[in-house]
Amino acid sequence: MRTILVTGSASGLGAAICDRLKGDGVRVIGLDRHGADIVTDLGTAGGRRDAVSAVAEACGAVLDGVVSCAGLGPYEEVKAITRVNYFGAVAMLDELRDCLGRGREPAAVAISSIGGAVEALAIPEYLDACHAGDEERAQRIIDGKDGTTVYCNAKRALAQAVRRRASEWGALGIRLNAIAPSKTETPMLEKLLAHPDHAPAIHALPVPVARSAAPAEVAGAVVFLLGPDARYVHGQVLFVDGGAEAVMRPDLV
């Protein structure tokens, strides 16, 4: 039986991923701030250390997969978004890499976002601070920015982090990919649509298939990337977005 960690497991996409994996006979270790096998806050260094220790104990230091899904929405405090959506997410990948290295056909998936593809919002110095591991500097740079800008940059940095690790992780026999969803029917989307500052941007997002995604549809892409049919898929960002990114960047190949 495979053992896979899913962060952000208590609700939304994380819960859908857990349901799909359990239905496939996978042993799932859920991690969240509440209602999970492991309860901790990935927005703090101590919470991350506790998470790594607890996961290693729960899996016997052997993992077959990691889904780094935990994240905060654009309506949250901006420094917290940076702490959780980038630094917490990357910590769960990097700090559990040794456990993955002992697994069977190990694979990891990070949850980015269509927001990461919004070129106009990119802040290069913030992205550089993230990749340098300078959490304090990244928070200083982002201080005073709006939540949407912070969210998009943190998710952009996360997608870049996946691609930058392709050589090192591949040499270790561990596949690492990301998915970038667009509008998905989760509690986060509900909050965004109910918020007067965020709803217009959500409604304006071009989605050629003209609907939002059910969480199970996005979960299916995650399970694919974790599984044997994706053995040769590595270092990629898969847009599970109803065609939104194609409209935004039609000439990108």
SVG drawing of the C-alpha trace seen along z (x, -y; Angstrom):
<svg xmlns="http://www.w3.org/2000/svg" viewBox="-21 -49 42 51">
<polyline fill="none" stroke="black" stroke-width="0.4" points="0.0,0.0 1.3,-3.4 1.5,-6.1 1.0,-9.7 0.9,-13.0 -1.6,-15.6 -1.3,-19.0 -4.4,-21.2 -6.4,-18.0 -9.4,-19.2 -11.4,-20.9 -11.6,-22.0 -9.2,-20.6 -7.1,-18.9 -10.1,-17.0 -11.0,-16.0 -7.5,-14.7 -7.7,-12.7 -11.0,-11.1 -9.7,-10.2 -6.5,-8.6 -8.3,-6.7 -10.7,-5.4 -7.7,-4.1 -6.5,-2.2 -3.8,-4.6 -2.9,-5.3 -3.3,-9.0 -1.7,-11.1 -3.7,-14.4 -2.1,-17.6 -4.0,-20.8 -4.5,-23.4 -7.6,-21.4 -9.5,-18.2 -6.5,-16.2 -4.2,-13.4 -1.5,-15.9 -2.5,-19.3 0.0,-22.2 0.5,-25.6 2.8,-25.7 2.9,-29.5 5.6,-29.2 9.0,-27.7 8.1,-25.7 4.9,-24.4 6.9,-23.2 9.4,-21.4 6.6,-19.8 5.0,-18.8 8.1,-17.2 8.7,-15.3 5.1,-14.1 5.0,-13.0 8.3,-11.1 7.0,-9.3 3.6,-8.5 5.1,-7.1 8.1,-5.4 10.3,-7.8 9.1,-6.4 6.7,-8.2 5.5,-7.3 4.0,-10.7 3.5,-14.3 0.8,-16.7 1.7,-20.2 -1.8,-21.7 -2.2,-23.8 -2.7,-27.5 -4.4,-30.7 -6.6,-32.8 -6.1,-36.4 -8.4,-37.7 -5.9,-36.7 -3.2,-38.8 -0.5,-39.3 2.6,-38.2 0.7,-35.0 0.0,-34.2 3.7,-34.4 4.6,-32.2 2.1,-29.5 1.7,-29.5 5.4,-29.6 7.6,-28.9 5.3,-26.4 4.6,-24.7 8.2,-24.4 9.3,-23.2 6.9,-20.2 8.6,-19.3 12.2,-19.9 12.1,-18.7 10.4,-15.4 12.5,-14.7 14.6,-12.1 11.4,-10.3 10.3,-10.3 13.7,-9.0 12.9,-5.8 9.5,-5.4 8.3,-3.3 8.2,-5.2 8.0,-8.4 6.3,-11.6 5.3,-14.9 2.8,-17.5 2.6,-21.2 -0.6,-23.2 0.1,-26.4 -2.6,-28.6 -3.7,-30.2 -2.8,-33.4 0.8,-32.5 0.6,-33.0 -0.5,-36.7 2.7,-38.3 1.6,-41.8 1.5,-41.1 4.9,-39.5 7.4,-41.1 10.9,-39.9 12.6,-40.9 10.0,-39.1 10.4,-36.0 14.2,-36.2 13.8,-36.4 11.6,-33.4 14.1,-31.3 16.9,-32.5 14.9,-31.2 14.9,-34.7 11.4,-34.6 11.9,-37.9 13.0,-39.8 10.1,-38.4 7.6,-39.6 9.2,-43.0 8.9,-43.3 5.3,-42.3 4.2,-44.4 1.5,-46.8 0.6,-45.0 -2.9,-43.7 -3.8,-40.1 -4.3,-39.2 -0.8,-40.4 0.7,-38.5 -1.2,-35.3 -0.3,-35.3 3.4,-35.9 3.6,-33.2 1.9,-30.7 4.2,-31.8 7.3,-31.3 6.0,-27.9 5.6,-26.8 9.1,-28.2 10.5,-26.3 9.1,-23.0 10.8,-23.6 14.1,-24.7 14.3,-21.4 13.8,-19.2 17.4,-18.3 18.2,-17.6 15.0,-15.6 15.2,-13.7 18.7,-12.5 17.3,-11.2 14.5,-9.3 11.8,-11.5 9.3,-13.1 8.1,-16.6 5.4,-18.5 2.8,-21.2 -0.8,-21.8 -2.3,-25.3 -6.0,-25.3 -8.4,-28.2 -11.9,-28.5 -12.6,-25.5 -15.7,-25.0 -14.0,-25.2 -14.6,-27.3 -11.9,-29.6 -13.8,-30.4 -16.9,-31.0 -15.1,-33.6 -13.7,-35.2 -17.0,-35.5 -18.6,-36.9 -15.9,-39.6 -16.5,-42.9 -12.8,-43.5 -12.1,-40.0 -15.3,-38.9 -14.9,-41.1 -11.5,-39.6 -12.9,-36.1 -15.8,-36.8 -13.4,-38.4 -11.1,-35.4 -11.5,-34.0 -12.4,-30.3 -13.2,-28.9 -15.1,-25.9 -17.4,-28.4 -17.7,-26.8 -15.8,-26.3 -14.2,-23.0 -15.5,-20.5 -12.7,-19.7 -12.8,-16.0 -11.8,-17.1 -8.7,-18.8 -8.0,-16.0 -7.9,-13.6 -5.0,-15.5 -3.1,-15.3 -3.7,-11.6 -2.5,-11.2 0.8,-13.0 1.3,-10.9 0.7,-7.6 2.4,-5.2 0.8,-6.8 2.9,-9.9 6.3,-8.1 7.9,-10.3 6.2,-13.6 8.6,-15.6 9.3,-19.3 6.0,-20.4 3.3,-22.8 0.0,-21.4 -2.8,-24.0 -6.1,-22.5 -8.0,-25.6 -10.6,-25.1 -8.3,-26.8 -7.8,-30.0 -4.0,-30.1 -4.2,-29.4 -6.3,-32.6 -4.0,-34.6 -0.8,-33.5 -1.8,-32.1 1.7,-32.1 3.5,-30.4 4.8,-27.0"/>
</svg>
